[in-house]
Structure formats: C-alpha cells, structure tokens
C-alpha cells in the first residue's frame, strides 16, 4: 500500500509522513531529499547556475549515484533514511539553507524531475510506503491508494520553517513566497493537489492530530 503526501514547504509533510509511517509500520520516502542530493552535487561542481548548457542538470541527476538507505541502527518503521551521494553519507549536508534554495531551482528542471521520478518509482515498487513530496500523487504514484495534500496558512508555514532553521521569520516568509511561486508555476509537475486527493489544512493542528486524521483515512480504506 502507498500513502502519497504532497504539499508546499512548511505544511508539515516530512514530520507527519515520518510519524504516520511509524504508526502504520510502513517504510518512509522523503522525495525532497533526492532533489537536495542533486542540488548538493551541483553546488559542489561550481553552483547551480554553472551548468548553462541545456540538459546539464538532467545529465547530472542521471549520472550521480543517489540512494536512500535505512540507518544501521534504525529498526523501526518510519525511521529516516540516510542519503548517499556517490557512496558518501550526505544526510546532514543536504539540510543547509543553501542546499534548500538550490533544491528548489533544481526541482524546476524537467530532466531532473524525470530522472528522479524513475528512481522514486523504483524505490516504492514493493511493500508499504508513506511517500512525501510535491508531486507524489500527481506524477510519481498517481495510483496511490490514498493521496493527501497538506497545506497551512503561509504565516504559520513560515513560522514553522523559521523555528526549524533558527532563521529570521521575514526572510523565511520572503523565500517561501518565491519557492511557492516557482513550485506552482513550473512547466513540469507543478505543485497542485492530485485528482482524488484529500486536502487537509494543518493550520492550528498538532502533528499528532494530523497523523491521527490520515491514519483514520488509511484504516477506512
């Protein structure tokens, strides 16, 4: 079974998906970590703006050895996976603000998305999964048994992000607006609820409340 959770940055996708996977006993896929991995690779090769030749980022996405593997000490369902880039553990390196911004740019590249969608589909081909991202229900797995689109008030989303990063709220809010515009207007796989998705506004809700509501939907299938 596959539960697809999509939504904009700050809606609570990662936290909710991890906890839901743990509660259901499912594996967890953070698709954004894969885009961050490609972004880190691009930055290490001179910056995201460096590959000006058409198709260069797509070539990079296809060439890098990118994998999500269970941590050696992670036995529980829903445990975050280590991100390996060309065999090196970059789980921490991909979480910097610089990589976050670069990942938003990289994710707008149609060839990058095509390459990573293929990798994501291969990962979730068997077993029970909770997969989260921005196009799981629309592109990666449109036949998922349950599709959920999480959203929240923009100010609350920015507050969550600022608290997570220890960053200035106004700065995060401005960056969030740019990211939302980029995600929702890109030509390939724009951010939008999938057909048949349940839209859940997480404004004012705790993680436990959101997880509980989605778990009820799963058990009702």
Order of alpha helices (4+ residues) and beta strands (2+ residues): beta-alpha-beta-alpha-alpha-beta-beta-beta-alpha-alpha-beta-beta-alpha-alpha-beta-alpha
